[in-house]
Amino acid sequence: MTNGLILIVFALIGLAVGYFVISARMKSQEEATELKLLNAEQEVINLRGQAERQAGELIQAAERETNALKKEARLEAKEEARKYREDIEKEFKSERQELKQTEARLIERATNLDRKDDNLTTKEKTLEQKEQSLADKTKHINEREEKVAELEAQKTKALEQVAQMSQVEARDIILTDTRNGLDHEVASLIRTAEQEAKEKSDKLAKNLLVQAMQRISGDYVTEQTVTSVHLPDESMKGRIIGREGRNIRTFESLTGIDVIIDDTPETVILSGFDPIRREIARMTMETLLQDGRIHPARIEELVEKKRLEMDQRIREYGEEAAYEIGAPNLHPDLIKTMGRLYFRSSYGQNVLRHSIEVGKLSGVLAGELGENIALARRAGFLHDIGKAIDREIEGSHVEIGTELAKKYKEHPVVVNTIASHHGDVEAESVIAVIVAAADALSAARPGARSESMENYIKRLQDLEEIATGFKGIQQAYALQAGREIRVVVKPTVIKDDKMTILAHDIRQQIERTLDYPGNIKVTVIRETRAIDYAK
């Protein structure tokens, strides 16, 4: 228990000592804090004084700077005001100068107007004087014209009395003389123009055409519409017909040709539009007649054989023609097609011979004109190739020929020549024009084409009617198969000077009215005869 008390006493003592220690420490801390507060207050007082001093200095510096800026602003404002005043003064000065110049121009213009006004006034006075003078002269002229008219009337009356004719009659005589003189001049001009044209154009054209024609020998027309086959005797007609007509029916069905057996002695006629089929039928018929075996099987065998022979002949004709014209490098199909033209005719003219002739003529003309001779001969040779198959293909021979040439890649000049040789399209080369001229020349030469008697007579009648339709014509004759018209005029109506004009008018009327190949010569004849009889 004693130990416990001791412990309690010591504990109390420790508490007391700790209290006093803590109290002393707290007091010393409070004193240190108060000292710090006092130091802080003193430092604040010092800082406030320093700040007040700095603020005062800043205020003074700001006041000094403000005063300096005010002075600068006043100086700038004064300088701008001075410059503005100087600019205004300059503008006023220039405006015053312009006003002075404008005023001077106005004064000068006014002076000029016054001067012009004075001049106009002077001119008006002068014009009035001239008008008065003209009026006086007009009056005087009118008086003189009246006197002249009276004198003319008196003169005319005196002339009529002396000449014993009226003024109208005298005018008619003068007009007649003038008209006769003009007719003479017109006739002279026409003759001169025709002479010049002949010298410049006809001479060259005739030389070219004559040279071309002389180098070519053309066949005359030999048109055949049917083919006749000679029989050894009359008994062959019955064998050709056969029992109940079976032979002739077989022959016609296989060849496509009509067999005409009539009263013509020892002759059978083969008729058909296709010349190749007609030729095959002729060859078959002649072979049958030679062989003597005529029956349907034999006819069928021979028709097929002759058809093959015909194909070979067509190719040979085409090759011979191509070699003759100088174009052996033609496409084989074109050569065969050209060979078919051997059996085609146009107005009785063999088309293959016509094509060869046109090719040769074209080559000659091209050589004279300095063009490509080989190309011209080729184009002339192929110009009518469409006629070989125009019965098998729809379209004109020009269109068909053009397509064939394009198909086998012929030269563009050849294609255009085929397309343009009848004027369907425009010619694009000199060779195309040459071929067209050669085509017309080949068709127009004497004997080239046949012409029906009716058309021939009609053309002659038209020529004579055109000539006799003019005034003063006595008679007209168409000569040389319609290639010349001779006109006999009445000598009392048509004078010599009017003959040239009449020939010119008849030529123009023929050109406007008729279509014809080549040229037609117009000859006007005036003859005066004096007849008397001695008794």
C-alpha positions in Angstrom: 0.0 0.0 0.0 2.9 2.2 0.7 4.3 1.5 -2.6 1.0 2.5 -4.1 0.9 5.7 -2.4 4.4 6.4 -3.4 3.5 5.7 -6.9 0.5 8.0 -6.7 2.6 10.8 -5.1 5.2 10.4 -7.8 2.5 10.5 -10.4 1.0 13.7 -9.0 4.4 15.2 -8.8 5.1 14.2 -12.5 1.8 15.7 -13.4 2.6 19.0 -11.6 6.0 19.2 -13.2 4.6 18.5 -16.6 1.9 21.1 -16.1 4.5 23.8 -15.2 6.7 22.7 -18.1 3.9 22.9 -20.5 2.6 26.2 -19.2 6.1 27.7 -19.5 6.5 26.4 -23.0 3.1 27.8 -24.0 3.9 31.2 -22.5 7.2 31.3 -24.4 5.4 30.4 -27.6 2.8 33.2 -26.9 5.5 35.7 -26.5 7.3 34.6 -29.6 4.0 34.9 -31.5 3.4 38.4 -30.1 6.9 39.3 -31.2 6.3 38.0 -34.7 3.0 40.0 -34.8 4.7 43.1 -33.8 7.4 42.5 -36.5 4.8 41.9 -39.0 2.9 45.0 -38.2 6.1 47.0 -38.5 6.9 45.4 -41.8 3.4 46.2 -43.1 3.8 49.8 -42.0 7.1 50.0 -43.8 5.6 48.4 -47.0 2.6 50.8 -47.0 4.9 53.8 -46.8 7.1 52.4 -49.6 4.0 51.8 -51.7 2.7 55.3 -51.1 6.0 56.7 -52.2 6.1 54.6 -55.3 2.4 55.5 -56.1 3.3 59.1 -55.8 6.2 58.7 -58.1 4.0 56.8 -60.7 1.4 59.5 -60.5 3.9 62.2 -61.2 5.4 60.2 -64.1 2.0 59.7 -65.6 1.2 63.4 -65.3 4.4 64.2 -67.0 3.8 61.7 -69.8 0.2 63.0 -70.2 1.4 66.5 -70.6 3.9 65.4 -73.2 1.2 63.5 -75.2 -1.1 66.5 -75.1 1.7 68.7 -76.5 2.4 66.2 -79.3 -1.3 65.9 -80.2 -1.7 69.6 -80.4 1.4 69.8 -82.7 0.0 67.0 -85.0 -3.4 68.6 -85.1 -1.9 72.0 -86.0 0.2 70.3 -88.8 -2.8 68.4 -90.3 -4.8 71.6 -90.2 -2.1 73.4 -92.1 -1.8 70.7 -94.7 -5.6 70.5 -95.2 -5.6 74.3 -95.6 -2.9 74.1 -98.3 -4.8 71.3 -100.2 -8.0 73.3 -100.2 -6.2 76.3 -101.4 -4.6 74.3 -104.3 -8.0 72.9 -105.3 -9.6 76.3 -105.3 -6.7 77.6 -107.3 -7.0 74.8 -110.0 -10.8 75.3 -110.2 -10.3 79.0 -110.7 -7.9 78.2 -113.5 -10.3 75.8 -115.2 -13.1 78.3 -114.8 -11.0 80.9 -116.5 -10.1 78.5 -119.4 -13.8 77.5 -119.8 -14.8 81.1 -119.8 -12.2 81.9 -122.4 -13.5 79.0 -124.6 -17.0 80.1 -124.3 -16.1 83.6 -125.2 -14.2 82.3 -128.3 -17.2 80.1 -129.2 -19.5 82.9 -128.9 -17.3 85.0 -131.1 -17.2 82.2 -133.7 -21.0 81.9 -133.6 -21.3 85.6 -134.2 -19.0 85.3 -137.1 -20.9 82.4 -138.6 -24.2 84.2 -138.1 -22.8 87.1 -140.1 -21.6 84.7 -142.8 -25.0 83.0 -143.0 -26.7 86.3 -143.3 -24.4 87.2 -146.1 -25.0 83.9 -147.8 -28.7 84.2 -147.5 -28.5 87.5 -149.2 -26.4 86.0 -151.9 -28.8 83.1 -152.4 -31.7 85.4 -152.6 -29.9 87.3 -155.3 -29.0 84.1 -157.2 -32.6 82.8 -156.9 -33.8 86.0 -158.4 -31.2 85.7 -161.1 -32.2 82.1 -161.8 -35.9 83.0 -161.9 -35.1 85.6 -164.5 -33.0 83.1 -166.5 -35.7 80.4 -166.2 -38.3 82.9 -167.5 -35.9 83.8 -170.4 -35.2 80.1 -171.1 -38.9 79.2 -171.1 -39.5 82.0 -173.6 -36.7 80.7 -175.8 -38.0 77.1 -175.5 -41.4 78.3 -176.6 -39.8 80.0 -179.6 -37.6 76.9 -180.3 -40.7 74.7 -180.2 -42.5 77.0 -182.6 -39.4 76.9 -184.9 -39.2 73.1 -184.6 -42.9 72.8 -185.5 -42.4 75.0 -188.4 -39.3 73.1 -189.4 -41.1 69.7 -189.1 -44.0 71.1 -191.2 -41.6 72.4 -193.8 -39.7 69.0 -193.8 -42.9 67.1 -194.2 -43.9 69.3 -197.1 -40.5 68.9 -198.7 -40.2 65.1 -198.0 -43.8 64.4 -198.5 -44.0 62.1 -195.4 -45.1 62.4 -191.8 -42.8 62.4 -188.8 -44.0 58.9 -187.8 -43.1 57.6 -191.2 -39.6 59.2 -191.0 -39.2 57.7 -187.5 -40.1 54.2 -188.7 -37.5 54.5 -191.5 -34.8 55.6 -189.0 -35.7 52.8 -186.6 -35.6 50.3 -189.5 -32.2 51.5 -190.5 -31.0 51.3 -186.9 -32.4 47.8 -186.4 -30.7 46.6 -189.6 -27.4 48.1 -188.4 -27.8 46.4 -185.0 -28.6 43.1 -186.7 -25.4 43.4 -188.6 -23.4 44.2 -185.5 -25.0 41.3 -183.5 -24.4 38.9 -186.4 -20.8 40.1 -186.5 -20.4 39.6 -182.8 -21.9 36.1 -182.9 -19.6 35.1 -185.8 -16.6 36.5 -184.0 -17.5 34.8 -180.7 -18.1 31.5 -182.5 -14.9 31.8 -184.4 -12.9 32.4 -181.2 -14.6 29.5 -179.4 -13.9 27.2 -182.2 -10.3 28.2 -182.4 -9.8 27.9 -178.6 -11.9 24.8 -177.7 -13.1 22.8 -180.7 -9.7 22.5 -182.2 -8.2 20.8 -179.2 -11.3 18.7 -178.5 -11.6 17.5 -182.1 -7.9 16.6 -182.2 -8.2 14.6 -179.0 -11.3 12.8 -180.1 -10.1 12.1 -183.6 -6.8 10.8 -182.4 -8.6 8.5 -179.9 -11.1 7.2 -182.5 -8.4 6.6 -185.1 -6.5 4.4 -182.7 -9.5 2.2 -182.1 -11.4 0.0 -184.5 -15.0 -0.4 -183.2 -17.4 -3.1 -184.3 -20.8 -2.1 -185.7 -24.0 -3.0 -184.0 -25.1 -6.6 -184.3 -28.0 -6.9 -181.9 -29.9 -10.2 -181.7 -33.2 -10.6 -179.9 -33.6 -14.3 -180.8 -31.3 -17.1 -181.8 -32.0 -19.3 -184.8 -30.7 -22.9 -185.1 -30.5 -24.6 -188.5 -31.9 -28.1 -188.8 -30.5 -30.8 -191.1 -34.1 -31.6 -192.3 -37.7 -31.0 -191.4 -38.0 -34.4 -189.6 -35.9 -33.1 -186.8 -38.7 -30.8 -185.6 -40.8 -33.8 -184.6 -37.9 -35.3 -182.7 -37.2 -32.0 -180.9 -40.9 -31.9 -179.8 -40.8 -35.6 -178.8 -43.6 -37.9 -177.8 -46.5 -35.7 -176.4 -44.0 -32.8 -176.3 -41.8 -34.2 -173.5 -38.5 -33.4 -175.2 -39.4 -29.7 -175.8 -40.9 -29.3 -172.3 -37.7 -30.8 -170.7 -35.5 -28.6 -172.9 -37.5 -25.4 -172.0 -37.6 -26.2 -168.2 -33.9 -26.9 -168.0 -32.7 -24.0 -170.1 -35.3 -21.4 -169.3 -35.6 -20.6 -173.0 -38.7 -20.8 -175.2 -38.4 -23.1 -178.3 -40.4 -21.7 -181.2 -41.1 -24.3 -184.0 -43.2 -22.7 -186.8 -43.5 -23.0 -190.6 -40.0 -21.6 -191.2 -38.2 -24.3 -193.1 -35.4 -26.2 -191.4 -35.1 -23.6 -188.6 -35.9 -23.6 -184.9 -36.0 -20.3 -183.0 -34.8 -19.9 -179.4 -36.2 -17.0 -177.5 -35.4 -15.6 -174.1 -34.4 -12.5 -172.3 -31.2 -13.9 -170.7 -28.5 -14.0 -173.4 -26.4 -16.5 -171.5 -29.2 -18.9 -171.1 -30.0 -18.5 -174.8 -26.4 -19.3 -175.7 -26.4 -22.4 -173.5 -29.7 -23.5 -175.2 -28.2 -22.9 -178.7 -25.1 -24.9 -177.8 -27.2 -27.7 -176.4 -29.6 -27.7 -179.4 -26.7 -27.9 -181.9 -25.1 -30.8 -180.0 -28.4 -32.7 -179.8 -28.9 -32.2 -183.6 -25.4 -33.5 -184.3 -25.7 -36.4 -181.9 -29.2 -37.4 -183.0 -30.1 -38.8 -179.5 -32.8 -36.5 -178.3 -34.6 -37.6 -175.1 -35.0 -36.0 -171.6 -32.0 -37.7 -170.0 -29.7 -36.7 -172.8 -31.1 -33.2 -172.8 -30.4 -32.9 -169.0 -26.9 -34.2 -169.4 -26.0 -31.8 -172.3 -27.5 -28.8 -170.6 -25.3 -29.3 -167.5 -22.3 -29.9 -169.6 -22.9 -26.8 -171.7 -23.4 -24.8 -168.6 -20.0 -25.7 -167.4 -18.5 -24.9 -170.8 -20.3 -21.6 -170.7 -18.7 -20.7 -167.3 -15.3 -21.5 -168.8 -16.1 -19.4 -171.9 -17.2 -16.5 -169.8 -14.0 -16.6 -167.8 -12.0 -16.7 -171.0 -13.9 -13.8 -172.5 -13.2 -11.8 -169.4 -9.5 -12.7 -169.3 -9.1 -11.8 -173.0 -10.8 -8.5 -172.5 -8.7 -7.7 -169.4 -5.5 -8.6 -171.3 -6.6 -6.5 -174.3 -7.3 -3.5 -172.1 -4.0 -3.9 -170.1 -5.5 -4.8 -166.7 -4.6 -8.5 -166.2 -4.4 -8.1 -162.4 -8.1 -7.7 -161.9 -9.8 -9.9 -159.2 -10.9 -13.2 -160.7 -14.5 -12.6 -159.8 -14.4 -9.2 -161.6 -12.9 -10.9 -164.6 -15.7 -13.5 -164.7 -18.3 -10.8 -164.2 -16.8 -8.7 -167.1 -16.9 -11.9 -169.3 -20.7 -12.1 -168.8 -21.0 -8.7 -170.6 -20.0 -10.6 -173.8 -23.6 -11.9 -173.9 -25.2 -8.5 -172.9 -26.1 -5.8 -175.4 -27.3 -2.2 -174.9 -29.2 -0.6 -177.8 -27.8 -3.4 -179.9 -24.2 -2.6 -178.9 -22.2 -5.4 -177.3 -21.5 -4.2 -173.8 -18.1 -6.0 -173.4 -16.8 -4.5 -176.7 -18.2 -1.2 -175.6 -16.4 -1.4 -172.3 -13.1 -2.3 -174.1 -13.7 0.6 -176.5 -14.4 3.1 -173.6 -11.3 1.8 -171.8 -9.1 2.4 -174.8 -10.6 5.8 -175.6 -10.1 6.8 -171.9 -6.5 5.7 -172.1 -5.8 7.8 -175.2 -7.5 10.9 -173.8 -5.7 10.5 -170.5 -2.4 10.3 -172.3 -3.1 13.5 -174.3 -4.1 15.3 -171.0 -1.2 14.0 -169.0 -3.3 11.8 -166.6 -2.6 8.2 -165.4 -3.2 6.1 -168.6 -3.4 2.7 -166.8 -5.9 3.9 -164.2 -8.0 5.6 -166.9 -8.2 2.4 -169.0 -9.1 0.4 -166.0 -11.8 2.8 -164.9 -13.2 2.9 -168.5 -13.2 -0.8 -168.8 -15.1 -1.4 -165.5 -17.6 1.5 -165.8 -20.5 -0.7 -167.0 -19.7 -3.8 -164.9 -23.0 -3.5 -163.1 -24.9 -4.4 -166.3 -23.6 -8.0 -166.0 -25.7 -8.8 -163.0 -28.4 -6.0 -162.9 -31.0 -8.6 -163.9 -30.1 -10.7 -160.8 -29.6 -7.9 -158.2 -32.0 -5.1 -157.4 -30.8 -1.6 -158.3 -29.4 0.3 -161.2 -26.2 -0.9 -163.0 -24.4 2.2 -161.6 -25.2 1.3 -158.0 -24.4 -2.4 -158.5 -21.1 -1.6 -160.3 -20.1 0.9 -157.5 -20.8 -1.7 -154.8 -18.8 -4.4 -156.7 -15.8 -2.0 -157.1 -15.9 -1.2 -153.4 -16.3 -4.9 -152.5 -13.1 -5.9 -154.4 -11.2 -2.8 -153.1 -10.7 -1.0 -156.5 -9.0 2.4 -156.6 -11.2 5.3 -155.3 -10.9 6.9 -158.7 -12.4 3.8 -160.3 -15.2 3.7 -157.8 -16.1 7.3 -158.3 -15.8 6.9 -162.1 -18.4 4.1 -162.0 -20.7 6.1 -159.7 -20.5 9.3 -161.7 -20.3 8.3 -165.4 -24.1 8.9 -165.7 -24.1 12.0 -163.5 -25.7 10.3 -160.5 -22.9 11.7 -158.3 -20.3 14.4 -158.8 -17.1 13.5 -160.6 -14.1 13.9 -158.3 -11.3 13.5 -160.8 -10.3 14.3 -164.3 -10.3 10.6 -165.1 -14.0 10.3 -164.2 -14.8 13.1 -166.6 -12.7 11.5 -169.3 -14.5 8.2 -168.9 -17.9 9.9 -169.1 -16.8 11.6 -172.4 -15.4 8.3 -173.8 -18.7 6.5 -172.9 -20.7 9.1 -174.8 -18.3 9.0 -177.7 -18.4 5.3 -178.0 -22.2 5.3 -177.9 -22.6 8.2 -180.3 -20.2 7.1 -183.1 -21.8 6.0 -186.3 -23.0 2.4 -186.3 -22.4 1.9 -182.6 -26.0 1.5 -181.5 -29.2 0.5 -183.3 -32.2 2.7 -183.2 -35.8 1.8 -183.9 -37.3 3.1 -187.1 -40.0 4.9 -185.2 -37.6 6.8 -182.9 -35.4 7.6 -185.9 -38.2 9.1 -187.9 -39.6 10.9 -184.9 -36.2 12.6 -184.2 -36.0 13.7 -187.9 -39.5 15.1 -187.7 -38.8 17.0 -184.5 -35.7 18.5 -186.0 -37.6 19.7 -189.1 -40.5 21.0 -186.9 -38.2 23.0 -184.7 -36.5 24.6 -187.8 -39.8 25.4 -189.6 -41.2 27.0 -186.4 -39.2 30.1 -187.0 -40.5 33.0 -189.1 -39.2 33.3 -192.6 -38.3 29.6 -193.1 -39.1 28.2 -196.5 -38.0 24.6 -196.1 -36.0 22.4 -193.7 -34.3 19.1 -194.3 -32.8 16.7 -191.7 -29.7 15.0 -193.2 -27.1 12.5 -192.2 -29.3 10.4 -189.9 -30.4 13.6 -188.0 -26.8 14.9 -187.5 -27.4 17.9 -189.7 -30.4 20.2 -190.3 -30.4 22.4 -193.4 -32.7 25.4 -193.4 -33.7 27.3 -196.6 -35.0 30.8 -195.8 -37.1 33.2 -197.7 -34.6 35.8 -199.1 -37.2 38.6 -199.0 -37.8 38.1 -195.2 -34.4 37.0 -193.9 -31.4 39.2 -194.8 -27.8 38.1 -194.8 -27.1 39.6 -191.4 -30.0 37.8 -189.8 -28.8 34.3 -191.0 -26.2 33.9 -188.3 -28.7 35.0 -185.6 -31.3 32.5 -187.0 -28.8 29.6 -186.9 -27.9 30.6 -183.4 -31.6 30.6 -182.3 -32.3 27.2 -184.0 -29.3 25.7 -182.3 -30.5 26.9 -178.9 -34.0 25.6 -179.5 -32.7 22.2 -180.4 -30.5 22.1 -177.3 -33.5 23.0 -175.1 -36.0 20.6 -176.7 -34.2 17.4 -177.9 -32.0 14.7 -176.4 -29.4 13.4 -178.8 -25.9 11.9 -178.9 -23.1 13.9 -180.4 -23.6 17.2 -182.3 -26.2 18.4 -184.8 -25.0 20.8 -187.5 -27.3 23.7 -188.3 -26.9 25.1 -191.8 -28.9 28.2 -192.9 -29.1 28.8 -196.7 -30.3 32.0 -198.4 -30.5 32.0 -202.1 -31.9 34.7 -204.5 -32.7 33.6 -208.0 -33.4 35.7 -211.1 -35.2 33.7 -213.9 -36.1 34.9 -217.3 -36.8 33.2 -220.6 -35.5 34.1 -224.1 -38.1 33.8 -226.8 
